[in-house]
Amino acid sequence: MRTSRAAAISVGVALTAVMGAALATPAVAVDPEPAQEPRVAVEYFPEPGGEGRQTEVPVNTPVTSGRSAARSLAPSAETTDGEVGKLSVTGPSADRLDVVIVGDGYTAGQQDAFHTAAASKWADITGIEPYSSYRGLMNVWTVDAVSAESGITGDPTADVTKDTALGSYFWCSETERLICADIDKVASYAAKAPEADLVIVVSHSTKYGGAGYSGLEAEGYPFDGVSTLSSDNAQSSMIAAHEIAHSVGLLADEYTYDSYGTWTGGELPDINSSTFTADRMAANRSKWYRWLGETDPTGGTVGTYEGSSYYPFGIYRPTSNSLMRALNVSEFNLPGREAMIAGFYREANALSSKVGTSSAVLRTSRIQVSRAELTGLAAPELRWYVDGVQAERAQGLTSVLPAALGVRADGRTHTVTVESRDRTDSIRDPLVRAEATERLTWTVKASGRKAPKHH
C-alpha cells in the first residue's frame, strides 16, 4: 500500500495516577491503563495468487509472539551477525535505488542458506518487467541477521514460538498468512547497508505468507517500504514485487472490497485508477488515454474496467487483471509499467560521471561518463552537444575530448552537454519521457593564442 493510503501510526498512551497531597495523605495507587502498542497499516495476500487485504499491525513484535525481550542466545563474535554482502551492486548509492534484504530465522550456521534464498527471491522479482530491464538502476545488499533458533514463530502452527533476530511471525493480527516483524529491529539491521531505500525481510519458512508496510518514512524510519515474505515458498516472491510497486511506481491497488460500495467522490490522484470511462478519458486526454485499445501483456486490451482502489463501483482500472490486482498474474499492465519506469528514474540516475560539473574543464581534458546497464525494454541513447548543437559523430560514445567534439581554441567559454535518453516504447507520456532523459553539462575554457594583427 502506498504512502497516501497507509494509515498513520497512532500511539496512544494513557497513564492515570491519583496523587494525594504531599506529606499529608498517603497516595492512593491506581493501576495505569496499559499503553497501546504503536500500529501501522499493512497489506497482505491471504491466498497464493489471490487478491490483497489490509489491516493494522503492531510496529514492534509483541513478546507474546515467542520472541524474548532479550535474545536468549546472543550471537558470538565468530558469527557474521550484521555482515553486509553485495548481491547486485551496479553503481554508487547516490545514483541508485538501494534495496536491502535481511534474513530472519537463520542461525549462525544457516547464513549461506539465507544468501541463497535472497538471491532466489531477487531473481524472481527481477524476472518481471520492468524490474528486469531496469535492474541496472538498483543496488541490492544483504545483511546477515543471526537468530538464536531456526525458523519463525507460527510455523507450522500458531502455537510454535521461535527466538529470532527480527521477531518475524505468522498469525500476525490473528491472520495466518500475514508475516509481521519488529520494524525497529529491521531498521537497525538495514542501517548497516548503504542508504536503504527499500527493505525486504526473508523469513526462514516454506509456508506461504508475507506483508507490505508502506509510509514508514513519514513515521521517522529512513526507508519507505518493508516487504516480508517466506524464504522457501515460490509464490511469496510476488508479494514483494507488488509492494515495491507502491513505493517506486506510486501505483494504487486495483482490487476491491464489496463493503466499499460505490465511489461518489471526484477524480483520484492515482496513476492507475480513474473515475473516467474510456470515452471521457480520451476526450479529456487524461490518465492512461494514450494506451487505450492497446494489447496488454496481462491479456486483453487496455480500457476502463470497473472496480479499483478498493471500490467495486465508480472507479476504473486499466485492465481486467494485473499484478496490482491479484498475484495470479506476474505482469504490470502498460500504464503500470510506464509508472514503474518513471519511478525508477525518480529514484536513480542512469547517467553519471566522475568528472565534476561544478568546475570548468579544458578542451584537451577527457570527459568520461557511465550509464547504467539497461536491457530489454530500455533503449538507451547517448548524445553530445557543444553549445547546444549536436556533435553527431560522437553519438553513443562514453569518453570524449571537447576539442574532438569541435570546441576550438578561441579563448571563449563553451558548454559541452551529454544527454541520456531512454527511447523505450513503454513510455508514451511526455512527462515520463522527460523523467527518463538525463543531462550533464560542463563549462569548457577554450584557451588559445591570439590571432596576429594584420597591418
C-alpha positions as CSV (number, residue, x, y, z in Angstrom):
1,M,0.0,0.0,0.0
2,R,1.5,3.3,-1.0
3,T,2.0,6.2,1.5
4,S,-1.2,8.1,0.7
5,R,-3.3,5.1,1.6
6,A,-1.3,4.0,4.6
7,A,-3.0,4.8,7.9
8,A,-0.7,6.8,10.2
9,I,0.8,5.1,13.2
10,S,-1.2,6.2,16.2
11,V,0.4,6.0,19.5
12,G,-2.0,6.5,22.4
13,V,-0.6,6.3,25.8
14,A,-2.9,7.0,28.7
15,L,-1.4,6.9,32.2
16,T,-3.7,7.7,35.2
17,A,-2.4,8.3,38.6
18,V,-4.1,9.8,41.6
19,M,-1.7,11.6,43.9
20,G,-2.5,12.6,47.4
21,A,-1.3,15.8,48.9
22,A,2.4,15.6,49.5
23,L,3.4,14.7,53.1
24,A,-0.3,14.8,54.1
25,T,-2.4,12.0,52.9
26,P,-0.8,8.7,51.6
27,A,-1.0,8.4,47.8
28,V,-3.7,6.1,46.5
29,A,-2.2,4.0,43.8
30,V,-4.3,3.4,40.7
31,D,-3.2,0.8,38.1
32,P,-2.4,2.6,34.9
33,E,-4.2,1.7,31.7
34,P,-1.9,-0.4,29.5
35,A,-0.2,1.6,26.8
36,Q,-1.4,1.0,23.3
37,E,1.2,-0.5,21.0
38,P,2.0,1.7,18.0
39,R,0.3,0.3,14.9
40,V,0.7,0.7,11.2
41,A,-1.4,-0.3,8.2
42,V,-0.1,-3.2,6.1
43,E,-1.2,-5.1,3.0
44,Y,-1.1,-8.9,2.8
45,F,-2.4,-11.6,0.4
46,P,-4.3,-14.4,2.2
47,E,-4.0,-16.9,-0.6
48,P,-1.3,-17.6,-3.2
49,G,-2.5,-15.9,-6.4
50,G,-5.3,-14.1,-4.6
51,E,-6.3,-10.5,-4.1
52,G,-4.9,-8.4,-1.3
53,R,-6.3,-7.3,2.0
54,Q,-5.4,-4.6,4.5
55,T,-5.2,-4.4,8.3
56,E,-3.3,-2.7,11.1
57,V,-0.5,-4.4,12.9
58,P,2.0,-3.6,15.7
59,V,5.1,-1.8,14.6
60,N,7.1,-4.0,17.0
61,T,6.9,-7.7,17.8
62,P,4.8,-8.4,20.9
63,V,6.6,-10.5,23.5
64,T,3.7,-13.0,23.3
65,S,4.8,-13.9,19.8
66,G,7.5,-16.0,21.3
67,R,10.5,-13.7,20.9
68,S,12.0,-12.8,24.2
69,A,12.7,-9.2,25.0
70,A,16.4,-10.1,25.4
71,R,17.8,-12.6,23.0
72,S,18.3,-15.9,24.8
73,L,21.3,-16.7,22.7
74,A,23.3,-13.7,21.6
75,P,25.5,-14.3,18.6
76,S,29.1,-14.9,19.4
77,A,32.0,-12.9,18.0
78,E,32.6,-15.7,15.4
79,T,29.2,-15.2,13.7
80,T,28.5,-13.0,10.7
81,D,25.7,-11.0,12.5
82,G,25.4,-7.7,10.8
83,E,27.7,-8.5,8.0
84,V,26.8,-6.7,4.7
85,G,27.0,-8.5,1.4
86,K,26.7,-7.3,-2.2
87,L,24.1,-9.3,-4.1
88,S,24.0,-6.9,-7.1
89,V,25.8,-3.5,-6.8
90,T,25.6,-1.6,-10.1
91,G,26.8,1.8,-9.1
92,P,27.2,4.4,-6.2
93,S,24.3,4.6,-3.8
94,A,23.8,8.3,-4.7
95,D,22.8,7.2,-8.2
96,R,20.9,4.0,-7.4
97,L,17.7,2.7,-5.7
98,D,19.2,0.7,-2.8
99,V,17.3,-2.5,-1.8
100,V,18.4,-4.2,1.4
101,I,17.5,-7.9,2.0
102,V,17.7,-9.1,5.6
103,G,17.1,-12.7,6.7
104,D,15.2,-13.8,9.8
105,G,15.1,-17.2,11.5
106,Y,18.5,-18.2,10.2
107,T,21.1,-19.4,12.8
108,A,24.8,-18.7,12.6
109,G,25.3,-21.9,10.6
110,Q,22.5,-21.1,8.1
111,Q,23.6,-17.8,6.7
112,D,24.6,-19.4,3.4
113,A,21.1,-20.7,3.1
114,F,19.9,-17.1,3.7
115,H,22.2,-15.8,0.9
116,T,20.8,-18.5,-1.5
117,A,17.2,-17.6,-0.6
118,A,17.9,-13.8,-1.0
119,A,19.4,-14.4,-4.5
120,S,16.5,-16.6,-5.5
121,K,13.8,-14.1,-4.3
122,W,15.6,-11.2,-6.1
123,A,15.8,-13.3,-9.3
124,D,12.1,-13.9,-9.1
125,I,11.3,-10.2,-8.7
126,T,13.7,-9.1,-11.5
127,G,12.2,-11.7,-13.8
128,I,9.2,-9.4,-14.0
129,E,9.1,-6.4,-16.3
130,P,10.1,-3.6,-15.9
131,Y,12.2,-4.8,-12.9
132,S,14.1,-7.0,-15.4
133,S,15.1,-4.2,-17.8
134,Y,15.9,-1.6,-15.1
135,R,17.8,-3.8,-12.6
136,G,20.8,-1.7,-13.5
137,L,19.3,1.2,-11.6
138,M,19.3,-0.8,-8.4
139,N,21.8,-1.9,-5.8
140,V,20.9,-5.0,-3.8
141,W,22.6,-5.6,-0.4
142,T,22.2,-8.4,2.0
143,V,22.6,-8.1,5.8
144,D,23.2,-11.2,8.0
145,A,20.9,-11.3,11.0
146,V,21.8,-14.3,13.2
147,S,18.9,-15.8,15.1
148,A,19.0,-18.0,18.2
149,E,16.6,-20.5,16.6
150,S,15.9,-21.7,13.1
151,G,12.5,-20.8,11.6
152,I,10.0,-18.3,12.7
153,T,7.0,-18.1,15.1
154,G,3.7,-19.5,13.9
155,D,5.3,-22.1,11.5
156,P,3.8,-24.6,11.0
157,T,1.1,-23.9,13.6
158,A,0.1,-20.9,15.7
159,D,1.5,-22.4,18.9
160,V,5.1,-22.7,17.7
161,T,7.4,-20.0,19.0
162,K,10.9,-19.1,17.9
163,D,13.5,-16.7,19.2
164,T,14.7,-14.8,16.1
165,A,16.7,-11.7,15.3
166,L,13.8,-9.7,13.8
167,G,10.9,-11.3,15.6
168,S,9.1,-12.4,12.4
169,Y,5.8,-14.3,13.0
170,F,2.9,-15.8,11.1
171,W,-0.6,-15.2,12.6
172,C,0.0,-11.5,13.0
173,S,-3.3,-9.8,13.9
174,E,-4.7,-13.3,14.1
175,T,-4.2,-13.8,10.3
176,E,-2.3,-16.9,9.5
177,R,-0.6,-15.8,6.2
178,L,0.3,-12.4,7.5
179,I,4.0,-12.2,8.4
180,C,4.9,-9.3,10.7
181,A,8.3,-8.3,12.0
182,D,9.8,-5.9,14.6
183,I,10.3,-2.8,12.4
184,D,12.8,-1.3,14.9
185,K,14.9,-4.4,14.6
186,V,14.6,-4.4,10.9
187,A,15.7,-0.8,10.8
188,S,18.8,-1.5,12.9
189,Y,20.0,-4.2,10.6
190,A,19.1,-2.4,7.4
191,A,21.1,0.6,8.6
192,K,24.3,-1.4,8.3
193,A,23.9,-1.3,4.5
194,P,24.4,1.9,2.5
195,E,21.3,4.2,2.3
196,A,18.5,1.7,2.3
197,D,15.5,2.9,0.2
198,L,13.5,-0.4,0.4
199,V,13.8,-3.4,2.7
200,I,12.9,-7.0,2.1
201,V,12.7,-9.4,5.1
202,V,13.2,-13.0,4.0
203,S,11.7,-15.2,6.8
204,H,13.0,-18.7,7.0
205,S,9.9,-20.8,6.2
206,T,8.4,-22.9,3.4
207,K,4.9,-21.7,4.4
208,Y,3.3,-19.2,2.1
209,G,3.0,-15.7,3.6
210,G,4.2,-12.1,3.7
211,A,3.2,-8.5,4.1
212,G,3.9,-5.0,2.9
213,Y,4.5,-2.0,5.1
214,S,4.4,1.5,3.5
215,G,4.7,5.1,4.6
216,L,7.4,4.4,7.1
217,E,9.5,7.4,6.2
218,A,6.6,9.6,7.4
219,E,6.9,7.8,10.8
220,G,10.6,8.6,11.2
221,Y,12.2,5.5,9.5
222,P,15.0,6.1,7.0
223,F,13.2,4.0,4.3
224,D,9.6,4.0,3.0
225,G,8.7,0.4,2.5
226,V,9.3,-3.0,4.1
227,S,8.2,-6.3,2.5
228,T,8.1,-9.5,4.4
229,L,8.0,-12.9,2.7
230,S,8.7,-16.6,3.3
231,S,12.0,-17.8,2.0
232,D,11.2,-21.2,0.5
233,N,7.8,-20.7,-1.0
234,A,7.9,-19.9,-4.7
235,Q,4.7,-17.9,-4.7
236,S,5.7,-15.5,-1.9
237,S,8.1,-13.5,-4.2
238,M,5.1,-11.9,-5.9
239,I,4.2,-10.1,-2.6
240,A,7.4,-8.1,-2.7
241,A,7.1,-7.4,-6.5
242,H,3.6,-5.9,-5.7
243,E,4.7,-4.0,-2.6
244,I,7.7,-2.3,-4.2
245,A,5.4,-1.1,-7.0
246,H,3.5,1.0,-4.4
247,S,6.7,2.7,-3.2
248,V,8.5,3.1,-6.5
249,G,5.7,3.4,-9.1
250,L,3.2,5.1,-6.8
251,L,0.7,2.6,-8.1
252,A,-2.7,2.1,-6.3
253,D,-4.2,-1.3,-5.5
254,E,-6.7,-2.4,-8.2
255,Y,-8.6,-4.9,-6.1
256,T,-11.9,-4.1,-4.3
257,Y,-14.0,-4.8,-1.2
258,D,-17.7,-5.4,-1.7
259,S,-18.4,-3.4,1.5
260,Y,-16.9,-0.2,0.0
261,G,-19.8,0.1,-2.5
262,T,-19.8,3.0,-5.0
263,W,-17.3,5.8,-5.1
264,T,-19.0,9.1,-5.0
265,G,-16.0,11.5,-4.8
266,G,-14.1,13.3,-7.5
267,E,-11.2,12.1,-9.7
268,L,-8.4,10.3,-8.0
269,P,-4.7,11.2,-8.0
270,D,-3.7,7.6,-8.5
271,I,-2.0,6.8,-11.8
272,N,-3.9,3.6,-12.4
273,S,-7.3,4.4,-11.0
274,S,-9.8,6.8,-12.5
275,T,-13.5,7.8,-12.3
276,F,-13.5,8.3,-16.1
277,T,-14.8,5.8,-18.6
278,A,-12.8,5.3,-21.8
279,D,-14.7,7.8,-23.8
280,R,-14.4,10.5,-21.2
281,M,-10.8,9.7,-20.6
282,A,-9.9,10.0,-24.3
283,A,-11.9,13.3,-24.6
284,N,-10.1,14.7,-21.5
285,R,-6.7,13.4,-22.6
286,S,-6.1,12.2,-19.1
287,K,-4.6,9.3,-17.2
288,W,-3.8,6.3,-19.4
289,Y,-5.7,7.6,-22.5
290,R,-2.5,7.1,-24.7
291,W,-2.7,3.3,-24.0
292,L,-6.5,2.8,-24.6
293,G,-7.1,-0.1,-27.1
294,E,-3.6,-1.4,-26.9
295,T,-2.9,-5.1,-26.5
296,D,-1.7,-5.6,-22.9
297,P,0.9,-8.1,-21.5
298,T,-1.7,-9.1,-18.9
299,G,-4.0,-10.3,-21.6
300,G,-6.8,-8.5,-23.3
301,T,-6.7,-4.8,-24.1
302,V,-6.2,-1.6,-22.1
303,G,-9.5,0.1,-21.4
304,T,-11.5,1.1,-18.3
305,Y,-12.6,-1.8,-16.2
306,E,-14.9,-1.0,-13.2
307,G,-13.6,-1.7,-9.8
308,S,-10.3,-0.3,-8.3
309,S,-8.8,1.4,-5.3
310,Y,-11.0,-0.8,-3.1
311,Y,-14.3,0.4,-4.6
312,P,-16.2,-2.1,-6.8
313,F,-18.2,0.7,-8.4
314,G,-17.5,4.2,-9.7
315,I,-13.7,3.7,-10.1
316,Y,-12.0,2.1,-13.1
317,R,-8.7,0.3,-13.6
318,P,-6.7,-0.1,-16.9
319,T,-7.1,-3.9,-17.4
320,S,-9.2,-6.8,-16.2
321,N,-6.2,-8.1,-14.2
322,S,-2.7,-7.1,-13.3
323,L,-0.1,-7.6,-10.6
324,M,-1.7,-4.7,-8.7
325,R,-5.0,-6.6,-8.5
326,A,-4.0,-10.2,-7.8
327,L,-0.9,-12.4,-7.6
328,N,-2.1,-14.9,-10.2
329,V,-0.5,-12.8,-12.9
330,S,3.1,-11.7,-13.0
331,E,2.7,-8.7,-15.2
332,F,2.1,-5.0,-14.8
333,N,-0.4,-3.5,-17.3
334,L,1.0,-1.0,-19.7
335,P,0.1,2.1,-17.7
336,G,1.6,0.4,-14.6
337,R,4.7,-0.5,-16.4
338,E,5.2,3.1,-17.6
339,A,4.6,4.3,-14.0
340,M,7.3,1.9,-12.7
341,I,9.8,3.2,-15.2
342,A,9.1,6.8,-14.2
343,G,9.6,5.7,-10.6
344,F,13.0,4.1,-11.3
345,Y,14.2,7.4,-12.9
346,R,12.9,9.4,-10.0
347,E,14.9,7.3,-7.6
348,A,18.0,6.7,-9.6
349,N,20.3,8.2,-12.1
350,A,21.3,6.2,-15.2
351,L,23.9,8.8,-16.2
352,S,26.9,9.7,-14.1
353,S,30.5,10.9,-14.4
354,K,33.5,11.2,-12.1
355,V,34.3,14.5,-13.9
356,G,32.6,17.1,-11.8
357,T,30.4,19.7,-13.5
358,S,30.9,22.4,-10.9
359,S,34.4,23.4,-12.2
360,A,35.5,24.3,-15.7
361,V,37.4,21.7,-17.8
362,L,40.0,22.3,-20.5
363,R,39.2,21.5,-24.1
364,T,42.0,18.9,-24.0
365,S,40.7,17.2,-20.8
366,R,38.9,13.9,-21.3
367,I,35.3,13.6,-20.2
368,Q,34.1,10.2,-19.3
369,V,30.6,9.2,-18.4
370,S,29.0,5.9,-17.4
371,R,25.5,4.8,-18.0
372,A,23.6,2.1,-16.0
373,E,23.3,-1.2,-17.9
374,L,19.7,-1.3,-19.0
375,T,18.3,-4.1,-21.1
376,G,15.1,-5.4,-22.6
377,L,12.5,-2.7,-22.6
378,A,15.1,0.1,-22.2
379,A,16.6,1.7,-25.3
380,P,19.4,3.9,-24.1
381,E,20.9,6.6,-26.3
382,L,23.7,9.0,-25.6
383,R,24.1,12.3,-27.5
384,W,26.7,15.0,-27.1
385,Y,26.2,18.7,-27.7
386,V,28.6,21.7,-28.0
387,D,26.9,25.0,-27.2
388,G,23.6,23.3,-27.8
389,V,24.5,21.9,-31.2
390,Q,24.7,18.1,-31.5
391,A,28.0,16.5,-32.3
392,E,26.5,13.7,-34.3
393,R,29.8,11.7,-34.8
394,A,30.0,11.4,-31.0
395,Q,26.6,9.7,-30.6
396,G,26.9,6.7,-28.3
397,L,30.4,7.5,-27.0
398,T,31.1,7.4,-23.3
399,S,34.5,9.1,-23.5
400,V,35.3,12.3,-25.4
401,L,37.7,15.2,-25.7
402,P,35.9,18.6,-26.0
403,A,38.4,19.5,-28.7
404,A,37.4,16.5,-30.7
405,L,33.8,17.5,-30.3
406,G,34.5,20.8,-32.0
407,V,35.5,23.1,-29.2
408,R,38.0,25.5,-30.7
409,A,41.0,27.2,-29.0
410,D,39.4,30.6,-29.5
411,G,39.7,31.9,-25.9
412,R,36.0,31.7,-25.4
413,T,33.9,29.8,-22.8
414,H,31.8,26.9,-24.2
415,T,29.5,24.3,-22.9
416,V,29.6,20.5,-23.5
417,T,26.5,18.5,-22.7
418,V,25.8,14.8,-22.7
419,E,22.3,13.6,-22.8
420,S,21.0,10.2,-22.0
421,R,17.6,9.3,-23.5
422,D,15.5,6.2,-22.8
423,R,13.7,5.6,-26.1
424,T,11.7,2.6,-24.8
425,D,8.3,2.0,-26.4
426,S,7.0,1.5,-22.9
427,I,6.9,5.3,-22.4
428,R,4.2,7.4,-24.1
429,D,3.7,10.3,-21.6
430,P,6.0,13.2,-22.4
431,L,6.4,13.9,-18.7
432,V,7.7,10.4,-18.1
433,R,9.9,10.7,-21.2
434,A,11.4,13.9,-19.7
435,E,11.9,12.0,-16.4
436,A,13.8,9.3,-18.4
437,T,16.1,11.9,-20.1
438,E,19.2,12.9,-18.1
439,R,21.8,15.5,-18.9
440,L,25.2,16.6,-17.6
441,T,26.8,19.9,-18.7
442,W,30.4,21.1,-18.3
443,T,31.8,24.5,-18.9
444,V,34.9,24.4,-21.1
445,K,37.6,27.0,-21.1
446,A,38.9,27.0,-24.6
447,S,42.1,29.0,-24.1
448,G,44.2,29.7,-27.2
449,R,46.7,32.1,-28.8
450,K,45.5,35.5,-30.0
451,A,45.4,35.9,-33.7
452,P,48.2,38.1,-35.1
453,K,47.2,41.6,-36.1
454,H,47.2,42.4,-39.8
455,H,48.7,45.8,-41.0
